[in-house]
Amino acid sequence: MPPGYLLHNSTIPKVKKKNIDGAMFRFNYYALQFQTSHLSFPCPLNPCFRSNSITGNHQNRMPSTYYCSATPSKSSGEIPLLFHSSSQQEDEHEITSDRIAAVAGGMVALGKFDALHIGHRELAIQASRAGPPFLLSFVGMAKVLGWEQRAPIVAKCDRKRVLSSWVPYCCNTIPEEFEVEFSSVRHLTPRQFVEKLSNELGVRGVVAGENYRFGYKAVGDALELEKLCEEYGMEAYIIKSVMDKSHSAANLGSSTNSKERGQVSSTRVREALAVGDMRYVSELLGRRHRLILMATDQERFSVGQYKVSAPKSCLLNLAPKEGLYEKCSLFLGQDNVQQCRVVIDTKFVYVETESEIFAAQNLQLLHIEFGDSST
Protein backbone atom coordinates (compact mmCIF):
# COMPACT_ATOMS: atom_id res chain seq x y z
CA MET A 1 0.00 0.00 0.00
CA PRO A 2 1.50 3.38 -1.00
CA PRO A 3 2.48 5.78 1.80
CA GLY A 4 -0.16 8.22 2.88
CA TYR A 5 -3.12 5.79 2.95
CA LEU A 6 -5.35 5.27 5.94
CA LEU A 7 -7.93 2.68 5.06
CA HIS A 8 -10.93 1.43 6.97
CA ASN A 9 -12.65 -1.68 5.65
CA SER A 10 -15.92 -2.77 7.20
CA THR A 11 -17.78 -5.88 6.09
CA ILE A 12 -20.60 -7.69 7.92
CA PRO A 13 -23.71 -9.56 6.72
CA LYS A 14 -26.57 -7.42 5.54
CA VAL A 15 -29.22 -6.55 8.10
CA LYS A 16 -32.81 -5.44 7.90
CA LYS A 17 -33.10 -1.91 6.62
CA LYS A 18 -35.48 0.91 7.50
CA ASN A 19 -36.69 3.80 5.38
CA ILE A 20 -36.37 7.29 6.81
CA ASP A 21 -38.23 10.24 5.36
CA GLY A 22 -35.99 12.93 3.92
CA ALA A 23 -36.36 16.53 2.89
CA MET A 24 -33.84 18.70 1.10
CA PHE A 25 -30.64 16.92 0.19
CA ARG A 26 -27.31 18.58 -0.50
CA PHE A 27 -23.82 17.24 -1.06
CA ASN A 28 -20.82 19.18 0.13
CA TYR A 29 -17.65 17.91 -1.48
CA TYR A 30 -14.12 18.26 -0.24
CA ALA A 31 -11.93 16.69 -2.87
CA LEU A 32 -9.73 13.80 -1.88
CA GLN A 33 -6.18 14.99 -1.74
CA PHE A 34 -2.81 13.41 -1.28
CA GLN A 35 0.42 14.91 -0.15
CA THR A 36 3.86 15.01 -1.61
CA SER A 37 6.63 17.51 -1.70
CA HIS A 38 6.70 17.29 -5.49
CA LEU A 39 3.55 16.35 -7.38
CA SER A 40 5.08 15.37 -10.72
CA PHE A 41 3.58 12.52 -12.72
CA PRO A 42 4.58 9.42 -10.73
CA CYS A 43 5.66 6.03 -11.96
CA PRO A 44 2.99 3.33 -11.64
CA LEU A 45 3.08 1.74 -8.21
CA ASN A 46 2.04 -1.74 -9.33
CA PRO A 47 -1.22 -1.40 -7.43
CA CYS A 48 -2.55 -4.91 -8.08
CA PHE A 49 -1.82 -6.70 -4.85
CA ARG A 50 -3.43 -7.92 -1.67
CA SER A 51 -2.45 -6.14 1.48
CA ASN A 52 -2.64 -7.43 5.01
CA SER A 53 -1.24 -4.24 6.46
CA ILE A 54 -3.04 -2.78 9.46
CA THR A 55 -3.32 0.92 10.20
CA GLY A 56 -4.60 1.61 13.68
CA ASN A 57 -7.23 -1.00 14.58
CA HIS A 58 -8.46 -1.61 11.04
CA GLN A 59 -7.21 -4.31 8.70
CA ASN A 60 -7.39 -3.76 4.96
CA ARG A 61 -8.99 -6.94 3.66
CA MET A 62 -9.26 -7.37 -0.08
CA PRO A 63 -12.27 -9.40 -1.28
CA SER A 64 -11.22 -12.93 -2.11
CA THR A 65 -13.54 -13.03 -5.12
CA TYR A 66 -11.97 -10.12 -6.99
CA TYR A 67 -8.75 -10.24 -8.93
CA CYS A 68 -7.20 -7.46 -10.94
CA SER A 69 -7.61 -8.07 -14.64
CA ALA A 70 -4.57 -8.08 -16.89
CA THR A 71 -6.63 -6.68 -19.75
CA PRO A 72 -8.20 -3.21 -19.77
CA SER A 73 -11.96 -3.28 -19.78
CA LYS A 74 -13.83 -2.36 -22.93
CA SER A 75 -16.31 0.45 -22.91
CA SER A 76 -18.36 2.43 -25.35
CA GLY A 77 -17.08 5.61 -23.80
CA GLU A 78 -20.58 6.83 -22.97
CA ILE A 79 -21.48 7.99 -19.48
CA PRO A 80 -24.82 6.39 -18.60
CA LEU A 81 -27.32 8.18 -16.42
CA LEU A 82 -28.61 6.16 -13.51
CA PHE A 83 -31.47 8.58 -12.96
CA HIS A 84 -33.34 10.84 -15.33
CA SER A 85 -33.80 14.50 -14.44
CA SER A 86 -37.27 14.56 -16.01
CA SER A 87 -38.58 11.96 -13.58
CA GLN A 88 -40.53 13.63 -10.80
CA GLN A 89 -42.99 10.85 -10.05
CA GLU A 90 -43.23 8.70 -6.94
CA ASP A 91 -41.07 6.02 -8.52
CA GLU A 92 -38.32 8.45 -9.55
CA HIS A 93 -35.83 6.64 -7.29
CA GLU A 94 -36.19 3.39 -9.19
CA ILE A 95 -33.26 2.44 -11.39
CA THR A 96 -33.69 0.33 -14.49
CA SER A 97 -32.38 -3.22 -14.38
CA ASP A 98 -29.70 -2.63 -17.01
CA ARG A 99 -28.25 0.21 -14.95
CA ILE A 100 -28.22 -1.98 -11.85
CA ALA A 101 -26.46 -4.75 -13.74
CA ALA A 102 -23.82 -2.31 -14.99
CA VAL A 103 -22.61 -1.25 -11.56
CA ALA A 104 -23.66 -4.22 -9.39
CA GLY A 105 -20.73 -5.80 -7.59
CA GLY A 106 -18.48 -2.82 -8.28
CA MET A 107 -16.54 -0.51 -6.01
CA VAL A 108 -17.90 3.03 -6.20
CA ALA A 109 -15.65 6.04 -5.68
CA LEU A 110 -17.66 9.00 -4.40
CA GLY A 111 -16.85 12.58 -5.35
CA LYS A 112 -17.33 15.41 -7.80
CA PHE A 113 -14.94 14.44 -10.56
CA ASP A 114 -14.64 17.70 -12.48
CA ALA A 115 -10.87 17.92 -12.92
CA LEU A 116 -10.00 14.20 -12.78
CA HIS A 117 -6.92 15.28 -10.83
CA ILE A 118 -4.42 13.13 -8.93
CA GLY A 119 -6.64 13.02 -5.85
CA HIS A 120 -9.47 11.61 -7.94
CA ARG A 121 -7.05 9.13 -9.42
CA GLU A 122 -6.20 7.87 -5.93
CA LEU A 123 -9.88 7.16 -5.35
CA ALA A 124 -10.00 5.16 -8.56
CA ILE A 125 -6.82 3.27 -7.62
CA GLN A 126 -8.25 2.13 -4.31
CA ALA A 127 -11.58 1.20 -5.91
CA SER A 128 -9.76 -0.90 -8.54
CA ARG A 129 -7.89 -2.80 -5.83
CA ALA A 130 -11.12 -3.88 -4.17
CA GLY A 131 -13.35 -4.52 -7.18
CA PRO A 132 -14.42 -3.21 -10.59
CA PRO A 133 -13.95 0.58 -10.26
CA PHE A 134 -16.68 3.14 -10.88
CA LEU A 135 -16.67 6.92 -10.44
CA LEU A 136 -20.09 7.96 -9.17
CA SER A 137 -20.78 11.68 -9.46
CA PHE A 138 -23.80 13.94 -9.56
CA VAL A 139 -24.99 16.12 -12.41
CA GLY A 140 -27.40 19.01 -12.44
CA MET A 141 -26.24 20.41 -9.11
CA ALA A 142 -25.66 23.90 -10.52
CA LYS A 143 -29.19 24.09 -11.94
CA VAL A 144 -30.85 22.71 -8.82
CA LEU A 145 -28.86 24.81 -6.36
CA GLY A 146 -28.77 27.96 -8.48
CA TRP A 147 -25.01 27.96 -9.05
CA GLU A 148 -23.47 29.84 -11.94
CA GLN A 149 -22.72 27.64 -14.94
CA ARG A 150 -19.00 27.36 -15.72
CA ALA A 151 -16.80 25.57 -18.20
CA PRO A 152 -15.56 22.10 -17.20
CA ILE A 153 -11.86 21.55 -16.60
CA VAL A 154 -11.92 18.41 -18.73
CA ALA A 155 -13.98 18.46 -21.91
CA LYS A 156 -16.69 15.83 -21.80
CA CYS A 157 -15.43 14.26 -25.02
CA ASP A 158 -11.93 13.98 -23.50
CA ARG A 159 -12.79 12.24 -20.24
CA LYS A 160 -12.46 8.73 -21.63
CA ARG A 161 -8.92 9.48 -22.79
CA VAL A 162 -7.96 10.72 -19.33
CA LEU A 163 -9.50 7.72 -17.59
CA SER A 164 -7.76 5.40 -20.04
CA SER A 165 -4.43 6.94 -19.00
CA TRP A 166 -5.11 5.64 -15.46
CA VAL A 167 -4.99 2.01 -16.63
CA PRO A 168 -1.42 1.34 -15.34
CA TYR A 169 -2.52 2.51 -11.88
CA CYS A 170 -5.92 0.81 -11.79
CA CYS A 171 -5.12 -2.87 -12.24
CA ASN A 172 -5.15 -2.53 -16.05
CA THR A 173 -8.78 -1.45 -15.89
CA ILE A 174 -10.40 1.73 -17.17
CA PRO A 175 -12.61 3.19 -14.42
CA GLU A 176 -16.18 3.60 -15.60
CA GLU A 177 -18.23 6.71 -14.98
CA PHE A 178 -21.83 6.85 -13.79
CA GLU A 179 -23.70 10.10 -13.43
CA VAL A 180 -26.67 10.45 -11.10
CA GLU A 181 -29.14 13.28 -11.50
CA PHE A 182 -28.82 15.36 -8.35
CA SER A 183 -32.52 16.21 -8.39
CA SER A 184 -33.25 12.52 -7.86
CA VAL A 185 -31.20 12.16 -4.67
CA ARG A 186 -31.15 15.63 -3.13
CA HIS A 187 -33.86 14.75 -0.61
CA LEU A 188 -32.14 11.66 0.77
CA THR A 189 -30.70 11.36 4.24
CA PRO A 190 -27.26 9.74 4.61
CA ARG A 191 -28.91 6.44 5.53
CA GLN A 192 -31.26 6.54 2.56
CA PHE A 193 -28.38 7.25 0.21
CA VAL A 194 -26.32 4.29 1.47
CA GLU A 195 -29.44 2.13 1.33
CA LYS A 196 -29.88 3.14 -2.31
CA LEU A 197 -26.30 2.14 -3.07
CA SER A 198 -26.87 -1.21 -1.41
CA ASN A 199 -30.42 -2.10 -2.48
CA GLU A 200 -30.85 -0.45 -5.87
CA LEU A 201 -27.32 -0.45 -7.24
CA GLY A 202 -26.04 -3.52 -5.47
CA VAL A 203 -22.50 -2.16 -5.20
CA ARG A 204 -19.86 -4.06 -3.26
CA GLY A 205 -18.61 -0.99 -1.44
CA VAL A 206 -17.50 2.61 -1.57
CA VAL A 207 -14.30 4.63 -1.51
CA ALA A 208 -14.21 8.21 -0.21
CA GLY A 209 -11.83 10.76 1.23
CA GLU A 210 -11.84 11.49 4.93
CA ASN A 211 -13.37 14.94 4.28
CA TYR A 212 -16.28 13.58 2.25
CA ARG A 213 -19.68 14.85 3.35
CA PHE A 214 -23.11 13.90 2.07
CA GLY A 215 -26.81 13.93 2.79
CA TYR A 216 -29.34 16.53 3.87
CA LYS A 217 -27.47 19.72 4.77
CA ALA A 218 -24.24 17.72 4.39
CA VAL A 219 -24.81 16.17 7.80
CA GLY A 220 -23.13 12.88 6.88
CA ASP A 221 -19.36 12.56 7.14
CA ALA A 222 -16.86 9.84 6.32
CA LEU A 223 -17.23 8.14 9.70
CA GLU A 224 -20.99 7.91 9.26
CA LEU A 225 -20.48 6.60 5.75
CA GLU A 226 -18.25 3.85 7.11
CA LYS A 227 -20.74 3.00 9.86
CA LEU A 228 -23.70 2.86 7.48
CA CYS A 229 -21.82 0.75 4.95
CA GLU A 230 -20.96 -1.71 7.70
CA GLU A 231 -24.61 -1.87 8.68
CA TYR A 232 -25.70 -2.57 5.11
CA GLY A 233 -23.02 -5.17 4.49
CA MET A 234 -20.83 -3.11 2.16
CA GLU A 235 -17.12 -2.45 2.26
CA ALA A 236 -15.98 1.11 3.04
CA TYR A 237 -12.53 2.46 2.26
CA ILE A 238 -11.91 5.86 3.79
CA ILE A 239 -8.69 7.38 2.46
CA LYS A 240 -6.83 9.82 4.65
CA SER A 241 -6.45 13.27 3.13
CA VAL A 242 -2.87 14.31 2.51
CA MET A 243 -2.04 17.93 1.94
CA ASP A 244 -0.41 19.37 -1.15
CA LYS A 245 2.88 20.89 -0.03
CA SER A 246 4.01 21.99 -3.47
CA HIS A 247 5.67 25.40 -3.44
CA SER A 248 3.45 26.37 -6.36
CA ALA A 249 0.47 26.55 -4.03
CA ALA A 250 1.82 29.81 -2.64
CA ASN A 251 1.29 31.42 -6.03
CA LEU A 252 -2.45 31.18 -5.59
CA GLY A 253 -2.32 33.51 -2.60
CA SER A 254 -5.21 34.13 -0.28
CA SER A 255 -7.83 33.63 -3.00
CA THR A 256 -7.79 29.88 -2.41
CA ASN A 257 -10.95 28.64 -0.76
CA SER A 258 -10.22 28.27 2.95
CA LYS A 259 -12.07 24.95 2.97
CA GLU A 260 -9.48 23.48 0.63
CA ARG A 261 -6.68 23.88 3.23
CA GLY A 262 -4.04 23.26 0.59
CA GLN A 263 -5.39 19.96 -0.71
CA VAL A 264 -5.37 18.95 -4.33
CA SER A 265 -8.80 19.92 -5.61
CA SER A 266 -10.71 21.05 -8.66
CA THR A 267 -10.88 24.52 -7.11
CA ARG A 268 -7.10 24.61 -6.88
CA VAL A 269 -6.77 23.52 -10.52
CA ARG A 270 -9.14 26.29 -11.62
CA GLU A 271 -7.19 28.90 -9.70
CA ALA A 272 -3.88 27.69 -11.12
CA LEU A 273 -5.36 27.98 -14.63
CA ALA A 274 -6.63 31.45 -13.79
CA VAL A 275 -3.09 32.66 -13.06
CA GLY A 276 -1.55 30.73 -15.95
CA ASP A 277 0.72 28.52 -13.83
CA MET A 278 0.76 25.55 -16.18
CA ARG A 279 3.55 23.72 -14.36
CA TYR A 280 1.43 23.65 -11.23
CA VAL A 281 -1.65 22.65 -13.24
CA SER A 282 0.32 19.67 -14.59
CA GLU A 283 1.35 18.69 -11.07
CA LEU A 284 -2.23 18.80 -9.82
CA LEU A 285 -3.63 16.88 -12.77
CA GLY A 286 -0.80 14.37 -13.12
CA ARG A 287 -0.79 15.20 -16.83
CA ARG A 288 -0.69 18.23 -19.10
CA HIS A 289 -3.87 20.26 -19.44
CA ARG A 290 -5.57 19.62 -22.78
CA LEU A 291 -7.73 22.35 -24.29
CA ILE A 292 -10.28 21.40 -26.94
CA LEU A 293 -12.00 23.72 -29.39
CA MET A 294 -14.68 22.67 -31.87
CA ALA A 295 -15.69 24.63 -34.96
CA THR A 296 -19.38 25.06 -35.77
CA ASP A 297 -21.37 26.35 -38.72
CA GLN A 298 -21.61 29.69 -36.96
CA GLU A 299 -18.08 29.82 -35.52
CA ARG A 300 -15.31 28.64 -37.83
CA PHE A 301 -11.54 28.50 -37.51
CA SER A 302 -9.44 30.93 -39.53
CA VAL A 303 -6.61 28.88 -41.07
CA GLY A 304 -3.33 30.07 -42.57
CA GLN A 305 -0.11 28.28 -43.45
CA TYR A 306 1.52 28.68 -40.06
CA LYS A 307 -1.34 29.84 -37.89
CA VAL A 308 -4.90 29.03 -36.96
CA SER A 309 -7.19 31.22 -34.89
CA ALA A 310 -10.34 30.04 -33.15
CA PRO A 311 -13.03 32.07 -31.37
CA LYS A 312 -13.16 31.39 -27.65
CA SER A 313 -16.82 30.56 -28.13
CA CYS A 314 -15.54 27.27 -29.64
CA LEU A 315 -13.99 26.21 -26.32
CA LEU A 316 -15.26 22.94 -24.86
CA ASN A 317 -13.41 23.31 -21.57
CA LEU A 318 -11.59 25.83 -19.41
CA ALA A 319 -8.72 27.78 -20.94
CA PRO A 320 -5.82 29.21 -18.93
CA LYS A 321 -5.22 32.90 -18.36
CA GLU A 322 -4.80 35.19 -21.35
CA GLY A 323 -1.20 35.32 -22.52
CA LEU A 324 1.54 33.55 -24.45
CA TYR A 325 2.33 29.87 -23.87
CA GLU A 326 5.44 28.28 -25.34
CA LYS A 327 6.28 24.60 -25.91
CA CYS A 328 2.73 23.42 -26.41
CA SER A 329 1.59 20.44 -28.48
CA LEU A 330 -1.07 20.41 -31.18
CA PHE A 331 -2.75 17.06 -31.88
CA LEU A 332 -3.97 16.82 -35.48
CA GLY A 333 -4.42 13.07 -35.32
CA GLN A 334 -3.30 10.07 -33.33
CA ASP A 335 0.14 10.09 -34.95
CA ASN A 336 0.35 13.74 -35.95
CA VAL A 337 1.59 15.88 -33.07
CA GLN A 338 3.12 19.27 -33.79
CA GLN A 339 5.01 21.61 -31.48
CA CYS A 340 3.36 25.01 -31.27
CA ARG A 341 2.96 28.20 -29.30
CA VAL A 342 -0.41 29.43 -28.13
CA VAL A 343 -1.64 32.97 -27.63
CA ILE A 344 -4.90 33.55 -25.79
CA ASP A 345 -6.61 36.95 -25.77
CA THR A 346 -10.07 38.15 -24.81
CA LYS A 347 -11.77 36.76 -27.92
CA PHE A 348 -9.50 34.26 -29.67
CA VAL A 349 -7.10 31.37 -29.22
CA TYR A 350 -4.19 31.48 -31.70
CA VAL A 351 -2.03 28.46 -32.50
CA GLU A 352 1.26 29.05 -34.30
CA THR A 353 3.71 26.50 -35.72
CA GLU A 354 6.99 26.64 -37.64
CA SER A 355 5.75 24.22 -40.31
CA GLU A 356 3.21 24.67 -43.07
CA ILE A 357 0.75 22.19 -41.64
CA PHE A 358 -2.58 23.97 -41.65
CA ALA A 359 -3.14 24.64 -45.33
CA ALA A 360 -3.96 21.01 -46.12
CA GLN A 361 -6.01 20.46 -42.99
CA ASN A 362 -9.80 20.51 -42.79
CA LEU A 363 -9.81 21.49 -39.16
CA GLN A 364 -12.94 20.92 -37.11
CA LEU A 365 -11.30 20.20 -33.76
CA LEU A 366 -8.21 21.58 -32.06
CA HIS A 367 -6.57 19.56 -29.29
CA ILE A 368 -3.89 21.62 -27.53
CA GLU A 369 -1.73 20.47 -24.64
CA PHE A 370 0.11 23.09 -22.63
CA GLY A 371 3.72 22.78 -21.60
CA ASP A 372 5.06 23.91 -18.25
CA SER A 373 5.58 27.52 -19.27
CA SER A 374 3.67 30.26 -17.47
CA THR A 375 2.36 33.58 -18.68
C-alpha positions, 0 to 999 in steps of 0.5 A, spaced: 500 500 500 502 506 498 504 511 503 499 516 505 493 511 505 489 510 511 484 505 510 478 502 513 474 496 511 468 494 514 464 488 512 458 484 515 452 480 513 446 485 511 441 486 516 434 489 515 433 496 513 429 501 514 426 507 510 427 514 513 423 520 510 428 525 507 427 533 505 432 537 502 438 533 500 445 537 499 452 534 497 458 538 500 464 535 497 471 536 499 476 533 494 480 527 496 487 529 496 494 526 497 500 529 499 507 530 496 513 535 496 513 534 489 507 532 485 510 530 478 507 525 474 509 518 478 511 512 476 505 506 476 506 503 483 504 496 481 497 497 485 494 490 483 496 486 490 493 484 496 495 487 502 494 485 510 497 491 512 493 494 518 493 501 520 490 503 527 485 498 529 483 496 522 485 491 517 485 492 509 482 486 507 481 485 499 475 481 497 477 474 495 472 473 489 476 479 486 482 479 482 485 485 478 484 483 470 490 483 466 486 486 460 483 493 460 476 493 460 472 495 454 467 500 454 463 504 449 465 511 452 458 513 454 457 515 461 450 512 462 445 516 467 442 512 472 437 517 474 433 521 469 432 528 471 425 529 467 422 523 472 418 527 478 414 521 479 413 517 486 417 512 482 423 516 480 428 513 485 427 506 481 433 504 477 432 500 471 435 493 471 440 494 465 443 500 470 443 496 476 447 490 472 452 495 470 454 497 476 452 491 481 458 488 484 463 494 483 466 498 487 464 506 487 468 512 488 464 517 491 466 525 489 465 530 484 470 528 478 470 535 475 478 535 474 480 528 474 486 530 478 491 526 482 486 526 488 481 523 484 485 518 481 487 515 488 480 514 489 480 510 482 486 506 484 483 504 491 476 502 488 480 498 482 484 494 488 477 492 491 473 490 485 471 493 478 472 501 479 466 506 478 466 513 479 459 515 481 458 523 481 452 527 480 450 532 475 445 538 475 447 540 481 448 547 478 441 548 476 438 545 482 442 549 487 442 555 483 449 555 481 453 559 476 454 555 470 462 554 468 466 551 463 468 544 465 476 543 466 476 536 462 472 536 456 466 531 456 469 528 449 476 527 453 474 524 459 475 517 456 482 518 454 484 521 461 480 515 464 484 510 459 491 513 462 489 511 469 490 504 466 497 502 469 494 505 476 488 501 476 489 494 475 489 494 467 482 497 468 479 503 465 474 506 471 467 507 468 463 513 470 456 513 472 452 520 473 446 520 477 441 526 477 442 530 483 434 532 483 433 525 484 437 524 490 437 531 493 432 529 498 435 523 501 438 522 508 445 519 509 442 512 511 437 513 505 443 514 500 447 508 502 441 504 502 440 506 495 447 504 493 446 497 497 439 495 495 438 499 488 445 499 485 447 492 489 454 495 489 460 491 493 462 498 497 464 505 496 471 509 496 471 516 499 476 521 502 476 522 509 473 529 508 467 527 504 460 529 506 453 527 504 446 527 505 441 533 507 445 539 509 451 535 508 450 532 515 453 525 513 461 525 514 466 519 512 465 516 519 458 515 518 459 513 511 463 507 514 458 505 519 452 505 514 456 501 509 458 496 515 450 496 517 448 494 510 453 489 508 458 493 504 465 495 504 468 502 506 474 504 504 476 511 507 482 514 504 486 519 509 487 526 506 494 528 505 495 535 503 499 538 497 505 541 499 508 543 493 511 550 493 506 552 487 500 553 491 503 559 494 502 562 487 495 562 488 495 567 494 489 568 499 484 567 493 484 559 495 478 557 498 479 556 505 475 549 505 481 546 501 486 547 506 491 546 501 489 539 498 489 537 491 482 539 488 478 542 482 478 549 485 485 549 486 486 547 478 481 552 476 485 557 480 492 555 477 489 555 470 486 562 472 493 565 473 496 561 468 501 557 472 501 551 467 507 547 471 502 547 477 496 545 473 500 539 470 502 537 477 495 537 480 492 533 474 498 528 473 498 530 466 498 536 461 492 540 461 488 539 454 484 544 451 479 542 446 475 547 441 470 545 436 468 549 430 461 550 428 457 552 422 456 559 426 463 559 428 469 557 424 476 557 424 481 561 420 486 557 417 493 560 414 499 556 413 503 557 419 497 559 424 490 558 426 485 562 430 479 560 433 473 564 437 473 562 444 466 561 443 468 554 440 472 552 447 469 545 450 473 546 456 476 551 461 482 555 458 488 558 462 489 565 463 490 570 457 497 570 454 503 567 451 504 559 452 510 556 449 512 549 448 505 546 447 503 540 443 497 540 437 494 534 436 492 533 429 491 526 429 493 520 433 500 520 430 500 527 428 503 531 433 506 538 432 510 543 437 506 550 437 505 556 441 499 558 443 496 565 444 490 567 448 486 573 448 479 576 450 476 573 444 480 568 440 485 562 441 491 562 436 495 556 435 502 558 431 507 552 428 513 553 424 511 548 419 506 549 413 501 544 416 494 547 416 493 549 409 492 542 407 487 540 414 480 541 414 480 542 421 474 541 425 477 540 432 483 543 435 486 539 441 492 543 444 496 540 450 500 546 454 507 545 456 510 547 463 511 555 461 507 560 465 504 567 462 
